[in-house]
Amino acid sequence: MSTQEPRLLRRATGPDVHGLVMAVDPPLPGWEWVTFHAWRLRPGMQVERAADDQERVVLVLEGRARVRAGDRDLGVVGSRDSVFDGVPAPVVVVEPGLSVAVEATTAAFVAIAAAPGGPVRRTAVIQPEAILVETRGAGSTQRTIHHLLPPGGDHAGRLIAFEAYTPGGHWSSYPPHKHDTEDPPREARLEELYYFRFAKPQGFAFARVYTQDRSLDETLTPMDGDLVLVPEGYHPVGVPAGYDCWFLNVMAGPGREWRFTLDPDHAWLMDWSPAAPRAGT
């Protein structure tokens, strides 16, 4: 791996005394856009973030929590007890310049992602019923996508977020594709992270991150609660039989267009349309 690449596989930790189980804090070598933290909170535990120039997305992935943005009480949000319940998570977008406070009202699994503010400034709660649910691929590449914070439009200033459900024995992020070059309209540069959970906690996946010249070529085995960084390169994910997988994707870069290039060796495997309809349109 190049000395300019961050450590790509981040193992689950904790929870610490604050409930923190995962943290990605740029700047890191080769990683500059996306900040990510996840917590397992007991009822009454709180997470706070001071106001700064970052746009944030708050995801109550399991359980319920009250969310505040600046002096606005956005109410108690949450839609499920497990990420495998099939219902999309509600999304709270918080514009730059506002503080964030999250207080668990039940046991809760909460993630906050951040990126430098973009041209759109928006603070809103997006309820699960407003989130597009898409079936993508066919056969062993079929998976379900929740378009939590889709690209384009005025959904946010910088951040993009999806949930993906991949049955055991299936493939996601497939065929291999990349979005590491700012070359409109062909491709847009976006850093991307994958945060993994498995219906059986002993589950695992295979994630490969590689460039065309193989100067970066890593095969990783994320387990429950682990995270994979994709600073550049193609990045397919395979899930072994018997271990249904959920992962959260968060992306950010210079813009919010999701334009990618397929690995030409595997482009013949493309079996879904990248022009899927977007939530709210």
C-alpha positions as CSV (number, residue, x, y, z in Angstrom):
1,M,0.0,0.0,0.0
2,S,1.3,3.5,-0.8
3,T,2.5,5.7,2.0
4,Q,-0.1,8.2,0.8
5,E,-3.0,5.8,1.5
6,P,-4.7,5.7,4.9
7,R,-5.1,2.4,6.7
8,L,-8.1,1.0,4.8
9,L,-9.6,-1.5,7.3
10,R,-10.7,0.0,10.7
11,R,-11.7,-2.6,13.3
12,A,-14.6,-2.1,15.7
13,T,-13.7,-0.9,19.2
14,G,-15.4,-0.1,22.5
15,P,-17.9,1.1,23.3
16,D,-15.8,3.5,25.4
17,V,-17.2,5.4,28.3
18,H,-19.0,7.7,25.8
19,G,-20.4,4.8,23.8
20,L,-18.0,5.5,20.9
21,V,-17.4,2.4,18.7
22,M,-15.8,3.9,15.5
23,A,-14.1,7.1,14.6
24,V,-12.5,8.4,11.4
25,D,-11.1,11.9,11.7
26,P,-9.4,13.5,8.7
27,P,-7.0,14.8,7.7
28,L,-5.3,11.4,7.2
29,P,-2.8,10.4,4.6
30,G,-4.8,10.3,1.3
31,W,-8.1,11.0,3.2
32,E,-9.5,14.6,3.5
33,W,-13.3,14.8,3.0
34,V,-15.3,12.5,5.2
35,T,-15.5,12.4,9.0
36,F,-17.4,9.5,10.7
37,H,-18.2,8.5,14.2
38,A,-20.6,5.8,15.6
39,W,-21.8,5.2,19.1
40,R,-23.8,2.7,21.1
41,L,-25.7,4.7,23.6
42,R,-27.7,3.8,26.7
43,P,-30.9,5.7,27.4
44,G,-30.0,9.2,28.6
45,M,-26.5,9.2,27.1
46,Q,-25.7,12.2,24.9
47,V,-23.5,13.1,22.0
48,E,-22.7,16.8,21.2
49,R,-20.8,18.5,18.4
50,A,-20.0,22.2,18.5
51,A,-20.9,24.5,15.6
52,D,-18.2,24.7,12.9
53,D,-17.9,24.8,9.1
54,Q,-18.9,21.1,8.7
55,E,-22.2,19.8,7.2
56,R,-23.4,16.8,9.2
57,V,-25.8,13.9,8.7
58,V,-27.1,12.3,11.9
59,L,-28.4,8.7,11.5
60,V,-30.3,7.0,14.3
61,L,-29.6,3.5,12.9
62,E,-31.2,1.6,15.7
63,G,-33.4,2.7,18.6
64,R,-34.7,6.2,19.2
65,A,-33.0,9.5,20.0
66,R,-33.8,13.2,20.4
67,V,-31.9,15.4,18.0
68,R,-31.2,19.2,18.3
69,A,-29.6,21.4,15.7
70,G,-28.6,24.7,17.1
71,D,-31.6,26.0,19.1
72,R,-34.0,23.8,17.1
73,D,-35.5,20.7,18.6
74,L,-36.0,18.3,15.7
75,G,-37.8,15.8,17.9
76,V,-37.3,12.1,18.6
77,V,-36.2,10.2,15.5
78,G,-35.8,6.5,14.9
79,S,-37.6,3.8,12.8
80,R,-36.4,0.4,13.8
81,D,-34.8,-1.8,16.5
82,S,-32.3,-3.4,14.1
83,V,-30.6,-2.4,10.9
84,F,-32.0,-5.7,9.5
85,D,-35.6,-4.7,10.1
86,G,-35.9,-3.6,6.5
87,V,-37.2,0.0,7.1
88,P,-34.9,2.9,6.1
89,A,-33.3,4.9,8.9
90,P,-34.5,8.5,9.2
91,V,-32.0,11.1,8.1
92,V,-31.2,14.4,9.9
93,V,-29.2,16.9,7.8
94,V,-27.6,19.7,9.7
95,E,-26.1,22.7,7.8
96,P,-22.7,24.2,8.7
97,G,-22.7,26.7,11.5
98,L,-25.1,24.8,13.8
99,S,-24.2,22.7,16.8
100,V,-25.6,19.1,17.1
101,A,-26.9,17.3,20.2
102,V,-28.2,13.8,20.3
103,E,-29.8,12.2,23.4
104,A,-30.8,8.5,23.4
105,T,-34.3,8.0,24.6
106,T,-33.9,4.2,24.2
107,A,-30.8,2.1,23.6
108,A,-29.6,3.5,20.3
109,F,-27.0,3.0,17.6
110,V,-26.1,6.4,16.2
111,A,-23.8,7.6,13.5
112,I,-22.7,11.1,12.6
113,A,-20.9,11.8,9.3
114,A,-19.5,15.2,8.4
115,A,-17.8,16.9,5.5
116,P,-16.9,20.5,4.7
117,G,-19.9,22.6,3.8
118,G,-21.0,22.9,0.2
119,P,-23.1,25.3,-1.8
120,V,-26.4,24.0,-0.4
121,R,-27.2,24.8,3.3
122,R,-30.0,22.6,4.6
123,T,-31.3,21.5,8.0
124,A,-34.1,18.9,7.8
125,V,-35.4,15.6,9.0
126,I,-36.1,13.1,6.2
127,Q,-38.6,10.5,7.3
128,P,-38.3,6.8,6.3
129,E,-41.4,7.0,4.0
130,A,-39.7,9.7,1.9
131,I,-36.6,7.5,1.2
132,L,-36.4,5.6,-2.1
133,V,-35.9,1.8,-1.7
134,E,-34.3,0.2,-4.8
135,T,-33.7,-3.4,-5.8
136,R,-30.4,-3.4,-7.7
137,G,-28.8,-6.1,-9.8
138,A,-30.1,-9.7,-10.4
139,G,-29.3,-13.2,-9.3
140,S,-26.1,-13.2,-7.2
141,T,-25.7,-9.5,-7.6
142,Q,-29.2,-8.6,-6.3
143,R,-29.2,-6.3,-3.3
144,T,-31.5,-3.6,-1.7
145,I,-30.5,0.0,-1.6
146,H,-31.9,2.7,0.7
147,H,-31.2,6.1,-0.9
148,L,-30.8,8.0,2.5
149,L,-29.1,11.1,1.1
150,P,-28.9,10.7,-2.7
151,P,-26.6,12.6,-5.0
152,G,-27.5,15.7,-7.0
153,G,-30.2,18.2,-6.3
154,D,-30.6,20.2,-3.1
155,H,-30.6,17.2,-0.7
156,A,-27.4,18.4,1.0
157,G,-24.3,20.5,0.3
158,R,-21.7,17.8,0.2
159,L,-22.6,14.5,1.8
160,I,-24.1,11.4,0.1
161,A,-25.4,8.4,2.0
162,F,-26.9,5.0,1.3
163,E,-27.7,1.8,3.1
164,A,-27.2,-1.5,1.3
165,Y,-28.6,-5.0,2.2
166,T,-26.7,-7.8,0.6
167,P,-27.9,-11.4,1.1
168,G,-25.3,-14.0,1.9
169,G,-23.7,-15.4,-1.2
170,H,-24.3,-12.1,-3.2
171,W,-22.1,-9.2,-4.4
172,S,-22.4,-5.5,-3.9
173,S,-20.7,-2.5,-5.4
174,Y,-20.6,-4.7,-8.4
175,P,-19.3,-4.8,-11.1
176,P,-16.2,-3.0,-9.7
177,H,-16.3,0.7,-10.3
178,K,-14.4,3.8,-9.2
179,H,-15.0,7.5,-8.6
180,D,-11.6,9.0,-7.7
181,T,-11.0,11.4,-10.6
182,E,-12.7,14.8,-11.1
183,D,-13.4,14.5,-14.9
184,P,-17.0,15.7,-15.6
185,P,-19.2,14.4,-16.9
186,R,-17.5,11.0,-17.1
187,E,-16.5,10.7,-13.4
188,A,-16.6,12.6,-10.2
189,R,-14.2,12.4,-7.3
190,L,-15.8,11.0,-4.1
191,E,-14.2,9.5,-1.1
192,E,-16.3,6.6,0.2
193,L,-16.5,4.6,3.4
194,Y,-18.3,1.4,4.2
195,Y,-19.5,0.6,7.7
196,F,-20.5,-3.1,8.1
197,R,-23.0,-5.0,10.2
198,F,-24.0,-8.7,9.8
199,A,-27.2,-10.4,10.8
200,K,-25.1,-13.1,12.5
201,P,-22.3,-11.2,14.4
202,Q,-19.7,-13.8,13.4
203,G,-20.2,-12.8,9.8
204,F,-17.7,-11.2,7.5
205,A,-17.3,-9.9,3.9
206,F,-14.5,-9.6,1.4
207,A,-13.8,-6.1,0.2
208,R,-11.2,-5.4,-2.5
209,V,-9.8,-1.9,-3.2
210,Y,-7.5,-1.6,-6.2
211,T,-6.3,0.8,-8.9
212,Q,-5.9,-0.1,-12.5
213,D,-2.1,-0.2,-12.2
214,R,-2.3,-2.2,-9.0
215,S,-0.2,0.3,-7.1
216,L,-3.1,-0.1,-4.6
217,D,-4.5,-3.6,-4.4
218,E,-5.8,-4.7,-1.0
219,T,-8.3,-7.5,-0.1
220,L,-9.9,-6.9,3.3
221,T,-12.2,-9.0,5.5
222,P,-14.5,-6.6,7.4
223,M,-16.4,-8.1,10.3
224,D,-19.4,-6.8,12.4
225,G,-18.8,-3.2,13.3
226,D,-15.7,-2.7,11.1
227,L,-15.2,0.0,8.5
228,V,-13.4,0.2,5.2
229,L,-12.1,3.4,3.6
230,V,-12.1,3.8,-0.2
231,P,-9.9,6.8,-1.0
232,E,-9.5,5.7,-4.6
233,G,-9.8,2.8,-6.9
234,Y,-12.3,0.1,-7.7
235,H,-14.1,-1.4,-4.7
236,P,-16.4,-4.5,-5.0
237,V,-17.8,-6.3,-1.9
238,G,-18.6,-10.0,-1.7
239,V,-20.6,-11.6,1.1
240,P,-20.1,-15.3,2.0
241,A,-23.1,-17.6,2.0
242,G,-25.1,-17.6,5.3
243,Y,-24.1,-14.1,6.4
244,D,-26.6,-11.4,5.4
245,C,-24.8,-8.1,5.3
246,W,-25.8,-4.5,5.9
247,F,-23.5,-1.6,5.2
248,L,-23.7,2.2,5.3
249,N,-22.0,4.1,2.5
250,V,-21.0,7.7,3.1
251,M,-19.4,9.8,0.3
252,A,-18.1,13.3,-0.1
253,G,-15.9,15.2,-2.5
254,P,-15.7,18.4,-4.5
255,G,-19.3,18.0,-5.7
256,R,-22.4,15.8,-5.1
257,E,-22.6,14.1,-8.5
258,W,-22.2,10.3,-8.3
259,R,-20.4,9.6,-11.6
260,F,-18.3,6.5,-11.8
261,T,-16.2,4.4,-14.2
262,L,-16.4,0.7,-14.5
263,D,-13.3,-1.5,-14.4
264,P,-13.2,-2.3,-18.2
265,D,-12.2,-5.9,-17.5
266,H,-15.6,-6.5,-15.7
267,A,-17.9,-3.9,-17.4
268,W,-19.7,-6.8,-19.2
269,L,-21.2,-7.8,-15.8
270,M,-23.2,-4.5,-15.5
271,D,-26.8,-5.5,-14.8
272,W,-28.4,-2.3,-13.2
273,S,-29.0,1.2,-14.3
274,P,-27.0,4.0,-12.5
275,A,-29.7,6.4,-13.4
276,A,-32.1,5.1,-10.7
277,P,-34.8,7.6,-9.6
278,R,-34.0,9.7,-6.6
279,A,-36.0,10.3,-3.4
280,G,-38.0,13.5,-3.6
281,T,-38.0,13.6,-7.4
